[in-house]
Amino acid sequence: MTVEGGGGTSTPYVISATGGTSTVVTADGSCISLTGDGSTSAPLTAAPVLDPDPDNALSCGPNGLMVTAPAGGGQAVAAACGLSGDGSEGSPLAAAVADWPYACDLDDQGGLVYCDSTGVLRSEPRGRVVVIADAENTAVPATPVPTGSDVPVLERTLTIDNPDPCREAVALIHQDMDIDITLPAESGGGTGFGPDDMTFVANRGNFGIPSTHTQVTRVVTRTIPPGGQHVETLVLTMGRGSGGSTYSRLQWAMTAFVVVV
């Protein structure tokens, strides 16, 4: 430190410093370069570090950093499968789509596309079709055909699962029945699904008819909630037995066609 002057009005004290070192330490980063020591002669300045890769579209213009097309007029963005355009004003980046080829309205009938947790595009859940079936053919001792109406003679169940956790399913359930009935002369008997009568057979002749049978079927529909389960119950019934008619075999089948679309 140097002090000059006498402290009077005409010769005031003047204090000055000479020499010394910079008190600012700088270090470049991968993206910013620092120069200067903060002094008047060497002010601290920063400048961006630009990657020299020829495909780099970032540059430093008079008004700051900007993205420009590479030298030679190439594309600013390279579009791969599923995308079109180069990101420029005249060719904006967009999804590459086909024309809607159907007579129905796209806004009303078109499916949707979603983005999952990993950034992958996903469509709506895929359709599903599964088949669940069970059957049985059982011989029984000769048993009189009940004289009443719709008397249960066998009950079975089929458990049907909806494999889709998102949407409800429609189950088309095919039910099948075949019962052997022995008919003495002047006898009869009928079969059915629960209260739904299906057949009635009668022997009006003079001779017996052993093990006559008719295979019948019906289809019922059920709706199953997403990820849910339905238990279908099949009840074979008989009735209107007369003249000593008997049954000796019970055959049934259930097949569920489970459809999710």
Number of C-alpha atoms within 10 A of each C-alpha: 7 8 10 11 12 11 10 8 8 8 10 11 13 11 10 9 8 6 5 6 7 10 8 10 11 13 8 12 10 9 10 12 14 15 15 16 17 15 12 8 8 11 10 15 12 11 12 14 14 14 13 8 7 8 14 15 18 15 16 14 10 6 6 7 11 11 12 17 18 15 11 6 8 13 18 17 16 12 16 9 7 9 13 17 19 18 16 13 8 8 11 12 16 13 12 12 9 6 5 10 7 9 6 10 9 11 7 7 9 11 9 8 10 11 10 10 7 6 8 8 10 11 11 10 12 8 10 13 15 14 13 15 15 13 14 11 13 10 12 11 9 14 14 18 27 21 18 11 16 21 19 17 15 14 12 15 12 19 13 23 19 25 20 21 12 13 17 18 26 19 25 17 22 16 19 19 24 20 25 20 27 25 28 21 17 16 21 24 26 23 31 24 20 19 15 11 16 18 14 15 17 18 18 13 12 9 11 15 16 15 14 13 17 15 13 16 16 12 12 11 13 15 16 21 16 16 14 16 15 15 11 16 13 19 18 26 23 28 22 19 24 20 17 17 27 24 25 18 18 18 17 23 18 24 19 24 18 23 19 20 12
